[in-house]
Amino acid sequence: MRKRVILTFSPQNVHMPVTYRLAKDFNIACNILRAQVAPDEVGKLVVELSGDIDQMEASLNWMREQSIQVSQLGQEISIDEQSCVHCGLCTAVCPTGALSLHKQTFQLQFTRSRCVVCEQCIPVCPVDAISLEL
């Protein structure tokens, strides 16, 4: 089972080795998609968790017990086809290859199933054609 979640850490628990504990104690693979973590500040991780469904639920419950806020990632990337100029800047920052340029037409192609909603494409779009859809 795979789940994309946002983990929000308080300044008190930002030092916890969460990804290590997920792997060691729950056999959950944790792919960090985006991180904003600094000592003694509120931290956020956008992660994709993979593992057994029962272990997944146990790991989510454990994180909540540790005062880590767990939110389901229910957002998607949206591309305004009318505004897009197919410059390809977003393809350079897309870590999963969800955004690519067609080899013959040089038109932007978006493979939604590969998108992990890391949001790296949004700030690089010069015409603001890419946004986050709730």
C-alpha positions in Angstrom: 0.0 0.0 0.0 1.1 3.6 -0.7 0.1 6.8 0.9 1.1 10.3 0.4 1.0 12.4 3.6 2.1 15.7 5.1 3.9 15.4 8.4 4.0 18.6 10.5 6.4 18.6 13.5 6.4 20.9 16.4 9.7 22.6 17.4 9.9 20.0 20.3 9.7 16.9 18.1 11.5 18.1 14.9 14.7 16.3 16.1 13.0 12.8 16.1 14.4 10.2 13.7 11.0 9.5 12.2 12.0 8.0 8.9 14.4 5.7 10.7 11.7 4.6 13.1 9.2 4.0 10.3 11.7 1.7 8.5 13.0 -0.1 11.6 9.9 -0.5 13.8 7.1 -0.7 11.1 8.9 -1.8 7.9 7.6 1.2 6.1 9.6 2.8 3.3 9.5 6.6 3.4 10.2 8.6 0.3 10.7 12.2 1.1 9.1 14.4 -1.6 9.5 17.7 0.0 11.1 18.9 3.3 11.1 22.1 5.3 12.8 21.3 8.5 15.1 23.4 10.7 16.2 23.0 14.4 13.7 24.5 16.9 11.1 25.5 14.3 7.9 23.9 13.0 8.9 21.4 10.3 7.0 19.9 7.4 7.7 16.8 5.3 5.7 15.6 2.3 6.3 11.9 2.1 5.1 8.8 0.2 4.9 5.9 2.6 5.0 2.3 1.3 4.3 -0.9 3.1 1.8 -3.4 4.6 -1.6 -1.9 5.2 -1.7 -2.9 8.9 1.8 -1.6 9.5 0.9 1.6 7.7 -2.0 2.3 10.1 0.2 1.4 13.1 2.9 3.8 11.9 0.4 6.6 11.4 -1.0 6.1 14.8 2.5 6.0 16.3 3.3 9.4 14.6 0.1 10.9 16.0 1.0 9.6 19.5 4.3 11.5 19.1 2.4 14.7 18.5 3.3 14.7 14.8 0.3 16.0 12.8 -0.5 13.6 9.9 -2.6 14.9 7.0 -3.6 13.1 3.8 -2.3 14.7 0.7 -5.6 15.2 -1.2 -4.3 17.8 -3.6 -3.4 17.6 -7.3 -1.5 19.6 -9.8 -3.5 21.5 -12.4 -2.2 22.8 -15.6 -4.0 25.6 -17.5 -3.6 24.5 -21.1 -4.6 28.0 -22.4 -1.9 29.7 -20.4 0.9 27.2 -20.9 3.6 28.3 -23.3 5.3 24.8 -23.4 8.7 26.3 -22.4 9.7 23.1 -20.5 11.0 24.8 -17.4 8.8 22.7 -15.2 10.1 19.5 -16.7 13.6 20.3 -15.4 12.4 20.3 -11.8 10.0 17.4 -11.9 11.6 14.6 -9.9 9.3 11.8 -11.2 9.1 12.7 -14.9 5.3 13.5 -14.6 6.0 16.6 -16.7 7.7 16.1 -20.1 7.9 17.6 -23.5 6.6 15.6 -26.5 9.6 14.7 -28.7 8.0 15.7 -32.0 5.6 18.5 -31.1 7.4 20.0 -28.0 4.1 20.3 -26.3 3.9 19.8 -22.5 2.7 16.4 -21.4 1.4 15.7 -17.9 1.2 12.1 -16.6 -1.0 12.6 -13.5 -0.3 9.0 -12.3 3.4 9.8 -11.9 2.9 13.1 -10.1 3.7 13.1 -6.4 2.4 16.7 -5.8 5.8 17.9 -4.6 4.9 21.4 -6.0 8.4 22.1 -7.4 6.9 22.9 -10.8 4.6 25.7 -9.5 7.1 28.4 -8.7 9.2 27.8 -11.9 6.3 28.4 -14.3 6.9 31.8 -15.8 3.2 32.3 -16.8 1.6 30.8 -13.7 -0.1 28.0 -15.7 0.5 25.4 -13.0 -1.4 25.5 -9.7 -2.5 23.4 -6.8 -6.0 22.0 -7.1 -7.8 21.0 -3.9 
